[in-house]
Amino acid sequence: MANFTLLTKDAATAARRGVLSTPHGDIQTPAFMPVGTHGAVRGMLPVELRELGADILLANTYHLSLRPGAGVIERAGGLQRFMGWEGPVLTDSGGYQVFSLAGFRSIDDEGVRFRSHLDGSENLLTPESAIAIQEALGSDIAMVLDHVPPSKATRDEIALAVARTRDWAERCRKLARRPDQALFGIVQGGRFLDLREESLAGLLALEFDGMAIGGVSVGEPRSRQREVVSHLAPRFPAERPRYLMGVGFPDDILDSVAAGIDMFDCVVPTRHGRNGSVFTRDGLINIRNAAHTEDFTPLDPECACSACAQFTRAYVRHLVLSKEMVGARLCTIHNLHFFLDLMAGARRSIESGHFGDYRRDFLTRYPLSPEIPGEREEESP
């Protein structure tokens, strides 16, 4: 079971500072969860993630159930022992992944039938199997199976997804048996705020350990995403953690912290790192650009990570263009440090009562992030 303690609130915004305690350790909130879809954060060792300040990792039920299989991980002693990570783990239910397999799945009230991206085999994911798999994985936080509608779905289609998500959530709640595993509900409703409220009301009656906002970062405009977050967050129970799934970029995160969100995950820092894109206080830089050929300054002069302490933009550019894996690792190390340090700064500023100043100072320098559809997507196989 996970216990959430709300420590303090920011005076000028709805930002919250808390601690989420789990069997594998405490999570300081607001928190960013690096994504380890297959049981590993791309290019990173568990000890490195801990040194960067990560409290919790995210792994994915869909991928791990197909390979190596939940039984293998259960016999290994659970996800933490299997992946060599001693801290908390949250597992996504896999709902987003199977729903993204357009043309390879069908959905009905029972669950989702889909073909594996690995071998084409037919599979059925139900609320019951999603919970059974996550209990076998032994994660600290499990997510209910939800129906994720596309951003451009009609109101009727989204209303169906809301009703189905509520029914599936109840089935998940009834089956959950592990007392050491928290279970979070997921609010759907797309761009329709009244459907979001309807979804939330149905889930609150089930008394989940935490609440998540799903169905954002799936192609909708950033302004709509923020509208949904700012509308829902104050309606969530104050005594439970609030999780915004799949978001995002630094400005998205700070705006969502200001709205009262506690937990975030996204592939942005790792995916961008592998592609040679580096986050700095002044925005993204593409290390591949010729302007960095003889740039012998750190990736970010204001950063204290090991990549910035030892290497220059010119050297990292050389590695990335040469397709040396060290180049992708250095960019990933820096980006994860940037995101985790951003959250640490947010926590300190909430504690001191100056989060509004912290957010304003950051956003004054940091350019507005681009509109990038599919931000929610997991790391590729």
C-alpha positions as CSV (number, residue, x, y, z in Angstrom):
1,M,0.0,0.0,0.0
2,A,1.1,3.5,-0.7
3,N,0.5,6.3,1.8
4,F,0.4,9.9,0.7
5,T,1.3,12.7,3.1
6,L,0.7,16.3,2.0
7,L,3.4,18.4,3.6
8,T,2.7,21.9,2.4
9,K,1.0,24.0,-0.3
10,D,2.3,27.0,-2.3
11,A,0.5,30.2,-1.2
12,A,0.1,31.7,-4.7
13,T,-0.7,28.6,-6.7
14,A,-2.2,25.2,-6.2
15,A,1.3,23.5,-6.2
16,R,1.7,20.8,-3.5
17,R,4.7,19.3,-1.7
18,G,4.2,15.8,-0.5
19,V,5.7,12.3,0.2
20,L,4.2,9.1,-1.2
21,S,5.5,6.2,0.9
22,T,5.6,2.7,-0.7
23,P,7.1,-0.7,0.3
24,H,10.2,0.1,-1.7
25,G,10.8,3.6,-0.5
26,D,9.5,7.2,-0.4
27,I,8.7,9.3,-3.5
28,Q,9.2,13.0,-3.0
29,T,6.4,14.9,-4.9
30,P,6.0,16.6,-7.2
31,A,8.0,13.8,-8.9
32,F,9.1,12.9,-12.4
33,M,9.2,9.2,-13.3
34,P,11.7,8.1,-15.9
35,V,10.2,5.6,-18.3
36,G,11.6,2.1,-18.4
37,T,9.1,0.5,-20.7
38,H,10.8,-2.9,-20.9
39,G,12.1,-2.8,-17.3
40,A,15.0,-0.5,-18.2
41,V,15.4,3.2,-18.9
42,R,17.1,3.3,-22.3
43,G,20.9,3.5,-21.9
44,M,20.9,3.9,-18.1
45,L,21.9,1.7,-15.2
46,P,19.7,1.7,-12.0
47,V,22.5,3.1,-9.9
48,E,22.9,6.0,-12.3
49,L,19.2,6.8,-12.1
50,R,19.4,6.9,-8.3
51,E,22.4,9.2,-8.4
52,L,20.5,11.5,-10.7
53,G,17.8,11.8,-8.1
54,A,15.1,9.4,-9.4
55,D,12.8,8.1,-6.7
56,I,10.5,5.9,-8.9
57,L,10.5,4.4,-12.4
58,L,7.7,3.5,-14.7
59,A,7.5,0.1,-16.5
60,N,4.8,-1.1,-18.9
61,T,2.5,-4.1,-18.4
62,Y,1.8,-4.6,-22.1
63,H,5.5,-5.0,-23.1
64,L,6.6,-7.0,-20.1
65,S,3.7,-9.4,-20.4
66,L,4.7,-10.2,-23.9
67,R,8.4,-10.4,-23.2
68,P,9.8,-11.9,-21.0
69,G,6.4,-12.7,-19.5
70,A,4.9,-11.8,-16.1
71,G,5.7,-15.4,-14.9
72,V,9.4,-15.0,-15.5
73,I,9.5,-11.7,-13.6
74,E,7.4,-13.2,-10.7
75,R,9.7,-16.1,-10.4
76,A,12.7,-13.7,-10.4
77,G,11.2,-12.1,-7.3
78,G,9.4,-9.2,-8.9
79,L,10.4,-6.2,-11.0
80,Q,12.8,-4.7,-8.6
81,R,15.0,-7.8,-8.3
82,F,14.6,-8.6,-12.0
83,M,15.8,-5.1,-13.1
84,G,18.2,-4.4,-10.3
85,W,16.3,-1.3,-9.1
86,E,15.7,-1.1,-5.3
87,G,13.2,1.8,-5.4
88,P,9.5,2.1,-6.2
89,V,8.0,1.1,-9.6
90,L,4.7,2.1,-11.2
91,T,3.3,-0.1,-13.9
92,D,1.0,1.3,-16.6
93,S,-1.8,-1.1,-17.4
94,G,-0.9,-1.3,-21.1
95,G,-4.2,0.2,-22.1
96,Y,-2.6,3.1,-24.1
97,Q,-0.3,0.7,-25.9
98,V,-2.9,-1.7,-27.2
99,F,-5.3,1.2,-28.1
100,S,-2.5,2.7,-30.2
101,L,-2.3,-0.5,-32.3
102,A,-4.8,0.8,-34.8
103,G,-5.7,-1.9,-37.2
104,F,-4.4,-4.6,-35.0
105,R,-6.9,-4.7,-32.2
106,S,-10.6,-4.7,-31.4
107,I,-12.3,-3.3,-28.3
108,D,-15.5,-4.5,-26.6
109,D,-16.8,-4.5,-23.0
110,E,-14.8,-7.6,-22.2
111,G,-11.5,-6.1,-23.0
112,V,-9.1,-5.6,-25.9
113,R,-8.1,-8.2,-28.5
114,F,-4.8,-7.4,-30.2
115,R,-2.0,-8.9,-32.2
116,S,1.4,-8.8,-30.6
117,H,3.9,-6.5,-32.2
118,L,6.5,-9.2,-31.6
119,D,5.1,-12.3,-33.3
120,G,1.6,-11.5,-34.4
121,S,0.0,-13.8,-31.9
122,E,-3.5,-13.0,-30.7
123,N,-3.9,-11.8,-27.2
124,L,-6.8,-10.6,-24.9
125,L,-6.2,-7.9,-22.3
126,T,-9.0,-7.5,-19.8
127,P,-9.3,-5.6,-16.5
128,E,-8.8,-8.9,-14.7
129,S,-5.7,-9.9,-16.7
130,A,-4.2,-6.3,-16.4
131,I,-4.4,-6.6,-12.6
132,A,-3.2,-10.2,-12.5
133,I,-0.2,-9.3,-14.6
134,Q,0.7,-6.2,-12.5
135,E,0.3,-8.2,-9.2
136,A,2.7,-10.8,-10.7
137,L,5.1,-8.0,-11.6
138,G,5.0,-6.8,-8.0
139,S,5.0,-3.1,-8.8
140,D,4.3,-0.6,-5.9
141,I,1.6,1.2,-7.9
142,A,-0.6,-0.4,-10.5
143,M,-3.0,1.3,-12.9
144,V,-6.5,0.2,-13.9
145,L,-7.1,-0.7,-17.5
146,D,-8.8,2.2,-19.3
147,H,-10.2,2.9,-22.7
148,V,-8.2,5.6,-24.3
149,P,-10.1,7.4,-27.1
150,P,-8.2,9.4,-29.8
151,S,-8.2,13.1,-29.4
152,K,-10.5,13.7,-32.4
153,A,-13.1,11.1,-31.4
154,T,-16.7,12.2,-31.4
155,R,-18.5,13.0,-28.2
156,D,-20.5,9.7,-28.4
157,E,-17.3,7.7,-28.8
158,I,-15.7,9.5,-25.8
159,A,-18.8,9.0,-23.7
160,L,-18.6,5.3,-24.5
161,A,-14.9,5.3,-23.4
162,V,-15.8,7.0,-20.1
163,A,-18.5,4.5,-19.3
164,R,-16.3,1.6,-20.3
165,T,-13.4,3.0,-18.2
166,R,-15.7,3.2,-15.2
167,D,-16.8,-0.4,-15.6
168,W,-13.3,-1.7,-16.2
169,A,-12.1,0.3,-13.1
170,E,-14.7,-1.4,-10.9
171,R,-13.6,-4.8,-12.2
172,C,-10.0,-3.9,-11.5
173,R,-10.9,-2.8,-8.0
174,K,-12.8,-5.9,-7.2
175,L,-10.0,-8.2,-8.3
176,A,-7.0,-6.4,-6.7
177,R,-5.7,-8.5,-3.8
178,R,-2.1,-7.4,-3.0
179,P,-2.1,-5.2,0.2
180,D,1.4,-3.9,-0.7
181,Q,0.3,-2.6,-4.1
182,A,-1.6,0.7,-4.6
183,L,-4.1,1.0,-7.3
184,F,-4.8,4.2,-9.2
185,G,-7.9,5.1,-11.2
186,I,-7.7,6.9,-14.6
187,V,-10.0,9.8,-15.6
188,Q,-11.0,9.9,-19.3
189,G,-13.3,12.2,-21.1
190,G,-11.2,13.7,-23.9
191,R,-11.8,17.4,-24.6
192,F,-15.2,17.4,-23.0
193,L,-15.0,18.8,-19.5
194,D,-18.4,17.6,-18.4
195,L,-17.5,14.0,-19.5
196,R,-14.2,14.4,-17.5
197,E,-16.3,15.3,-14.4
198,E,-18.6,12.4,-15.0
199,S,-15.6,10.1,-15.3
200,L,-14.1,11.5,-12.1
201,A,-17.3,11.1,-10.2
202,G,-17.7,7.5,-11.1
203,L,-14.1,6.7,-10.1
204,L,-14.2,8.5,-6.8
205,A,-16.9,6.1,-5.6
206,L,-14.4,3.3,-5.9
207,E,-11.9,4.9,-3.5
208,F,-8.7,4.4,-5.4
209,D,-5.3,5.1,-3.7
210,G,-4.6,7.8,-6.3
211,M,-6.1,9.4,-9.3
212,A,-4.6,9.9,-12.8
213,I,-5.6,12.0,-15.8
214,G,-5.4,10.0,-18.9
215,G,-6.1,10.7,-22.6
216,V,-3.9,13.8,-22.8
217,S,-0.8,14.2,-25.0
218,V,-2.5,12.1,-27.6
219,G,-2.6,14.7,-30.3
220,E,-4.7,17.5,-28.8
221,P,-3.5,21.1,-28.8
222,R,-1.4,22.0,-25.7
223,S,-4.0,24.6,-24.7
224,R,-6.7,21.9,-24.5
225,Q,-4.4,19.7,-22.4
226,R,-3.8,22.5,-19.9
227,E,-7.5,23.3,-19.8
228,V,-8.3,19.7,-18.9
229,V,-5.6,19.6,-16.2
230,S,-6.5,23.0,-14.6
231,H,-10.2,22.0,-14.6
232,L,-9.7,18.5,-13.1
233,A,-6.9,18.9,-10.6
234,P,-8.8,21.0,-8.0
235,R,-11.6,18.4,-8.1
236,F,-9.3,15.5,-7.2
237,P,-9.2,14.4,-3.5
238,A,-6.6,16.5,-1.7
239,E,-5.4,13.6,0.4
240,R,-4.5,11.4,-2.5
241,P,-1.7,11.7,-5.1
242,R,-2.6,13.2,-8.5
243,Y,-0.8,11.8,-11.6
244,L,-0.8,13.3,-15.1
245,M,0.1,10.6,-17.5
246,G,2.5,11.1,-20.4
247,V,3.3,14.8,-19.8
248,G,5.7,16.1,-20.9
249,F,8.0,19.1,-21.6
250,P,9.4,21.3,-18.8
251,D,6.9,24.1,-19.3
252,D,4.0,21.6,-19.3
253,I,5.2,20.1,-16.1
254,L,5.6,23.4,-14.2
255,D,2.2,24.6,-15.4
256,S,0.7,21.3,-14.2
257,V,2.5,21.5,-10.8
258,A,1.0,25.0,-10.4
259,A,-2.4,23.4,-11.0
260,G,-1.9,20.8,-8.3
261,I,-0.5,17.7,-10.0
262,D,2.0,15.5,-8.1
263,M,3.4,12.9,-10.5
264,F,4.5,12.9,-14.1
265,D,6.1,10.5,-16.6
266,C,7.2,11.0,-20.2
267,V,9.7,9.6,-22.7
268,V,10.7,13.1,-23.8
269,P,14.1,13.4,-22.0
270,T,15.3,9.9,-23.0
271,R,13.9,9.9,-26.6
272,H,15.3,13.4,-27.2
273,G,18.6,12.4,-25.7
274,R,19.0,9.5,-28.1
275,N,18.3,11.8,-31.0
276,G,20.9,14.4,-29.9
277,S,18.4,17.0,-28.5
278,V,19.6,18.5,-25.3
279,F,17.5,20.5,-22.8
280,T,19.0,23.7,-21.4
281,R,17.7,26.6,-19.3
282,D,17.3,28.5,-22.7
283,G,15.5,25.7,-24.4
284,L,16.3,22.7,-26.6
285,I,19.6,22.5,-28.6
286,N,20.3,20.1,-31.4
287,I,23.8,18.9,-30.7
288,R,24.1,17.7,-34.3
289,N,24.1,21.3,-35.6
290,A,27.4,22.5,-37.2
291,A,27.4,25.4,-34.8
292,H,28.7,23.1,-32.1
293,T,31.6,21.7,-34.1
294,E,34.1,23.7,-32.1
295,D,31.9,24.6,-29.2
296,F,34.1,23.6,-26.2
297,T,31.5,24.6,-23.6
298,P,29.4,22.1,-21.6
299,L,26.0,21.0,-22.9
300,D,24.5,23.4,-20.3
301,P,26.9,25.7,-18.5
302,E,24.5,25.8,-15.6
303,C,24.2,22.1,-15.2
304,A,26.0,20.0,-12.6
305,C,25.5,16.5,-14.2
306,S,28.5,14.3,-15.0
307,A,28.1,14.8,-18.7
308,C,28.4,18.6,-18.4
309,A,31.2,18.4,-15.8
310,Q,33.5,16.3,-18.1
311,F,32.5,16.8,-21.7
312,T,32.0,19.6,-24.3
313,R,29.3,20.1,-26.9
314,A,31.9,19.6,-29.6
315,Y,32.9,16.2,-28.2
316,V,29.3,15.0,-27.7
317,R,28.4,16.2,-31.2
318,H,31.3,14.1,-32.6
319,L,30.0,11.0,-30.7
320,V,26.4,11.5,-31.8
321,L,27.4,12.0,-35.5
322,S,29.7,9.0,-35.2
323,K,26.8,6.9,-33.8
324,E,28.8,6.1,-30.7
325,M,26.4,4.9,-28.0
326,V,28.3,7.0,-25.5
327,G,27.0,10.1,-27.2
328,A,23.4,9.1,-26.8
329,R,24.1,8.1,-23.2
330,L,25.6,11.5,-22.3
331,C,22.6,13.3,-23.8
332,T,20.3,11.1,-21.9
333,I,22.1,11.5,-18.6
334,H,22.0,15.2,-19.0
335,N,18.3,15.4,-20.0
336,L,17.3,13.2,-17.1
337,H,19.3,15.3,-14.7
338,F,17.6,18.4,-16.2
339,F,14.1,17.0,-15.6
340,L,14.9,15.6,-12.1
341,D,16.7,18.8,-11.1
342,L,13.7,20.8,-12.3
343,M,11.4,18.8,-10.0
344,A,13.8,19.1,-7.0
345,G,13.8,22.9,-7.5
346,A,10.0,22.9,-7.7
347,R,9.9,21.0,-4.4
348,R,12.3,23.4,-2.7
349,S,10.4,26.4,-4.0
350,I,7.0,25.1,-2.7
351,E,8.6,24.5,0.7
352,S,9.9,28.0,0.8
353,G,6.6,29.5,-0.5
354,H,8.2,30.8,-3.7
355,F,7.1,28.4,-6.4
356,G,5.4,31.2,-8.4
357,D,8.8,33.0,-8.6
358,Y,10.6,29.7,-9.5
359,R,8.1,29.0,-12.3
360,R,8.2,32.6,-13.6
361,D,12.0,32.8,-13.6
362,F,12.2,29.4,-15.5
363,L,9.6,30.3,-18.1
364,T,11.0,33.7,-18.7
365,R,14.0,32.1,-20.2
366,Y,12.6,28.8,-21.5
367,P,10.9,29.0,-24.9
368,L,7.4,27.6,-25.3
369,S,7.7,23.9,-26.2
370,P,6.5,22.8,-29.7
371,E,3.3,21.1,-30.4
372,I,4.3,17.4,-30.8
373,P,1.6,14.9,-31.3
374,G,2.1,11.5,-29.7
375,E,4.1,12.8,-26.8
376,R,2.4,10.1,-24.7
377,E,3.9,7.2,-26.6
378,E,6.1,4.7,-24.9
379,E,9.7,4.0,-25.9
380,S,9.8,2.0,-29.1
381,P,10.4,-1.8,-28.9
